[in-house]
Amino acid sequence: MNDLSCHQALVHWPLVSVLIPAFNHAAFVANCLDSVLEEPYPEKEIVIIDDGSNDETGAVIEQWIAARGGDIAVNFLRRGNRGVAATLNELARRAQGQFLRVLASDDYLIPGGLAVQVAVLIANPSKSAVIGDACVVDQDGRLLHASAMVGLHGVRKQPYLSNVGIRRAVISQWAVSGAVTMLKASDFDARISWDETLRIEDWDFFLRLVSRDALAFVDITVCAYRLHGSNASKTRDVQRRVANLSESRMVALRHRGLFGSPERSLLHAQADYIAAKIAFLQRRPLQVVYWMTLYTLKRFWAVAARSGLMRGVSVHD
């Protein structure tokens, strides 16, 4: 979905709630808030929670509200740490907008994205959410990649433009970096909320969306994704990486039943690939070979089934 002219037809501007879970981003959160205020979309509010930061994040937010809060509605809460998923769910419940735009407190919006994403969701009533692309910047805001999807993850955007393509891309070529998601508030329920039991909640969230063909993609840059030393997905701690990967494998296996063939086989293959990465980190070379062999075979079956080469052959996954 890359027709950007549709937003020009908007006469009524629905309220967009920008949801910001803030945690230990004192150096970046003011820039994040500035980007929301400076976004030209006319009807918006900020809903932000300081999730138990142990730096000056809460104080910076309060200072920003005192200086600039008169120019935009801000709903701010400081409380103890509950994690990203619980904070996102609470932000969604506190929001007043018809649309919910997720934004990380170390990232920032690119002007113009809100109107386009709102227009896509209005024009596509079967979609519950829409994602865009992000540019990638360093901790000082210097541009590293014009496209996170292409430059950081090395994927093609074209598959994301169809239901079949985006299902398979989310399963096996996860390339969603930064806060690029807008949701319909009316669709936010048990099916579209963040799992508070998970360390890393985003892949689970998007798998559930694409299983219902409820996710759209628009090929514009909607935010800047900031790479810095404390990014959650960039940890160098081996034990934590193993724990995160083990959780991702559990998510893949848990959600196989949401998909039909060949996506079910593709998701099971991805679980085997994750198992191979875990074995590599644990220095178990025979297990790496075992899991990579299973991964290769299951991907072959999935691709063959998709192309019709294995018509009539049953694949047990």
C-alpha positions in Angstrom: 0.0 0.0 0.0 2.1 2.9 -1.3 -0.5 5.4 -2.6 0.4 8.4 -0.5 -2.2 10.7 -2.1 -5.1 9.3 -0.1 -4.3 11.4 3.0 -5.0 14.5 1.0 -8.7 13.6 1.0 -9.0 13.7 4.8 -11.5 16.4 5.8 -11.9 15.3 9.5 -8.7 14.7 11.3 -9.2 11.9 13.8 -7.4 12.1 17.1 -4.1 10.2 17.2 -2.7 9.2 20.6 1.1 8.8 20.5 2.0 6.2 23.0 5.5 6.5 24.6 6.8 3.9 27.0 9.8 5.7 28.6 12.6 3.9 30.4 16.2 5.2 31.0 16.2 7.5 28.0 17.0 10.8 29.7 19.4 11.7 26.9 16.8 11.1 24.1 13.2 11.6 25.4 13.0 15.4 24.9 14.0 14.9 21.3 11.2 12.3 21.1 8.6 14.6 22.6 9.7 17.5 20.3 9.2 15.3 17.3 5.5 14.7 18.3 4.9 18.4 18.9 6.5 19.3 15.6 4.7 16.7 13.5 2.2 18.7 11.4 -0.7 16.3 12.0 -3.2 18.6 13.7 -5.2 16.4 16.1 -2.8 14.5 18.4 -2.1 13.8 22.1 0.9 12.4 23.9 0.3 9.5 26.3 3.6 8.7 28.1 4.6 6.6 31.1 7.9 6.6 32.9 8.3 2.9 33.5 10.4 3.1 36.7 13.5 4.7 35.1 16.5 4.9 37.4 18.0 7.9 35.5 16.6 11.4 35.0 14.0 10.4 32.3 11.0 11.3 34.5 12.5 14.7 35.4 13.3 15.5 31.8 9.7 14.7 30.8 8.3 16.9 33.6 10.6 19.7 32.5 9.5 19.3 28.9 5.8 19.4 29.9 6.4 22.5 32.0 8.1 24.2 29.0 6.1 23.0 26.0 3.1 21.1 27.4 0.7 24.0 26.8 1.0 23.4 23.0 -0.2 19.7 23.1 -2.3 17.5 25.3 -0.1 15.3 27.5 -1.1 12.5 29.7 1.9 11.6 31.9 2.3 9.0 34.6 5.4 8.0 36.7 5.3 4.6 38.3 7.4 1.6 39.1 8.9 -0.7 36.5 6.5 -3.2 34.9 8.1 -3.8 31.5 7.4 -2.7 27.9 4.4 -4.9 27.2 2.5 -3.9 30.4 3.4 -0.3 29.8 2.1 -0.3 26.2 -1.1 -2.0 27.3 -1.6 0.6 30.0 -0.8 3.5 27.5 -3.4 2.1 25.1 -6.1 2.0 27.9 -5.3 5.6 28.9 -5.4 6.9 25.3 -8.3 9.0 24.0 -7.5 8.7 20.3 -9.2 6.8 17.5 -5.7 5.7 16.4 -2.8 4.7 18.5 0.7 5.5 17.3 3.5 3.6 19.2 6.8 5.6 19.7 9.9 4.5 21.6 11.3 7.2 23.9 14.8 7.0 22.2 13.3 7.3 18.7 11.6 10.2 17.0 8.8 10.8 14.4 9.5 11.9 10.9 7.0 14.6 9.9 4.1 13.6 7.7 3.9 10.0 8.7 0.8 10.2 10.9 -1.5 11.5 8.2 -0.4 8.8 5.8 -0.9 6.0 8.3 -4.3 7.3 9.4 -5.3 7.5 5.7 -4.2 3.9 5.1 -6.2 2.6 8.0 -9.3 4.5 7.0 -9.1 3.3 3.4 -8.6 -0.3 4.5 -11.2 -1.2 7.2 -10.0 -4.9 7.4 -6.7 -3.8 8.7 -6.1 -3.3 12.4 -2.6 -1.8 12.1 -0.1 -0.3 9.6 3.6 -0.2 9.7 6.1 2.0 7.7 9.8 2.0 7.4 12.4 3.8 9.6 15.6 5.5 8.9 18.5 4.6 11.3 20.5 7.1 13.2 23.2 6.9 15.8 23.1 8.2 19.4 24.0 11.7 18.1 21.3 11.7 15.4 23.7 11.1 12.5 22.1 9.1 9.7 23.4 5.5 9.3 20.8 4.0 6.9 18.0 5.7 4.9 16.0 2.5 5.3 16.1 0.2 8.3 14.5 -2.6 6.3 17.0 -2.4 3.4 20.1 -1.0 5.1 20.0 -2.6 8.5 18.1 -5.8 7.8 18.9 -6.4 4.2 15.4 -7.3 3.0 13.3 -6.3 0.1 10.2 -4.2 0.8 8.1 -5.6 -2.1 6.8 -8.7 -0.2 5.3 -6.4 2.5 2.9 -4.9 0.0 0.6 -8.0 -0.2 -1.2 -10.2 2.4 0.7 -13.3 1.5 4.0 -11.5 1.3 3.8 -9.7 4.6 2.7 -13.0 6.4 5.8 -14.8 5.1 8.1 -11.8 5.7 7.0 -11.4 9.3 7.5 -15.1 9.9 11.0 -15.5 8.3 12.4 -12.1 7.5 11.7 -10.0 10.6 12.7 -6.5 9.6 10.5 -4.1 11.7 12.9 -1.8 13.6 11.8 1.1 15.7 8.4 2.6 16.4 6.7 2.3 13.1 3.3 1.0 14.1 -0.2 2.7 14.1 -3.2 0.8 15.4 -7.0 1.3 15.3 -8.0 1.9 18.9 -11.4 0.2 18.2 -9.6 -3.1 17.4 -7.4 -3.1 20.5 -8.5 -6.1 22.5 -7.2 -9.4 23.6 -6.2 -10.3 20.1 -4.3 -7.0 19.6 -2.5 -6.3 22.8 1.0 -7.0 24.0 1.8 -10.2 25.9 3.0 -9.1 29.3 4.7 -12.5 30.0 7.3 -11.9 27.2 10.7 -10.2 27.4 10.5 -9.1 23.8 6.9 -8.6 22.8 7.0 -7.3 19.2 7.4 -10.5 17.1 4.6 -12.2 19.0 2.4 -9.1 18.5 3.0 -9.0 14.7 2.6 -12.7 14.2 -0.9 -12.5 15.6 -1.7 -9.6 13.4 -0.5 -11.2 10.1 -2.3 -14.5 11.0 -5.6 -12.6 10.5 -4.3 -10.5 7.5 -4.8 -7.5 9.7 -1.4 -5.7 9.1 -0.7 -3.3 6.3 2.5 -1.7 5.1 3.1 1.8 3.6 6.4 2.5 2.0 7.4 5.7 3.6 9.8 6.6 6.5 7.7 7.3 9.6 10.3 7.4 12.3 14.0 7.5 13.1 15.3 4.3 14.8 18.2 5.2 17.1 21.0 2.7 17.6 22.9 3.2 20.8 24.7 1.1 23.5 21.6 0.2 25.5 19.2 -1.0 22.7 17.3 -4.0 24.1 17.7 -6.1 21.0 21.5 -5.6 20.8 22.6 -7.2 24.0 26.0 -8.9 24.0 25.3 -10.9 27.1 25.2 -14.5 25.9 22.9 -15.8 28.6 20.4 -13.1 27.9 20.6 -13.7 24.2 20.0 -17.4 24.7 17.0 -16.5 26.9 15.6 -14.1 24.3 16.0 -16.6 21.5 14.5 -19.4 23.6 11.5 -17.2 24.1 11.2 -16.4 20.4 11.3 -20.1 19.6 8.5 -20.7 22.1 6.5 -17.9 20.4 7.0 -19.5 17.0 5.9 -22.9 18.1 3.0 -21.5 20.1 1.6 -19.7 17.1 1.9 -22.4 14.4 -1.8 -23.2 14.8 -2.8 -19.7 13.7 -1.5 -20.3 10.2 -2.4 -22.6 7.3 0.1 -24.4 5.0 2.7 -23.3 3.9 3.1 -20.6 6.5 2.7 -23.1 9.3 5.7 -25.0 8.0 7.6 -21.8 7.5 7.1 -20.8 11.1 8.2 -24.2 12.3 11.3 -23.9 10.1 12.0 -20.5 11.8 11.7 -22.2 15.2 14.4 -24.7 14.1 16.6 -21.8 12.8 16.3 -20.1 16.2 17.2 -23.4 17.9 20.4 -23.5 15.7 21.3 -20.0 16.8 20.9 -21.0 20.4 23.1 -24.1 19.9 25.7 -21.9 18.2 25.8 -19.5 21.2 26.1 -22.5 23.5 29.0 -23.9 21.4 27.2 -27.1 20.4 28.2 -27.7 16.8 26.4 -31.0 16.3 23.2 -29.4 17.5 23.8 -26.5 15.1 24.0 -29.0 12.2 21.0 -30.9 13.4 18.7 -27.9 13.7 20.0 -26.3 10.4 19.3 -29.5 8.6 15.7 -29.5 9.9 15.4 -25.8 9.1 16.5 -26.3 5.5 14.2 -29.3 4.9 11.2 -27.5 6.3 11.8 -24.4 4.3 12.2 -26.5 1.2 8.8 -28.2 1.9 7.2 -24.7 2.6 8.6 -23.2 -0.6 7.7 -26.3 -2.6 4.1 -26.4 -1.3 3.8 -22.7 -2.1 4.9 -23.2 -5.7 2.7 -26.3 -6.1 5.6 -28.7 -6.6 4.5 -30.9 -3.7 0.8 -30.9 -4.5 -0.8 -34.0 -2.9 2.1 -34.7 -0.6 1.4 -34.3 3.2 4.0 -32.6 5.3 3.8 -33.1 9.0 5.2 -30.1 10.9 
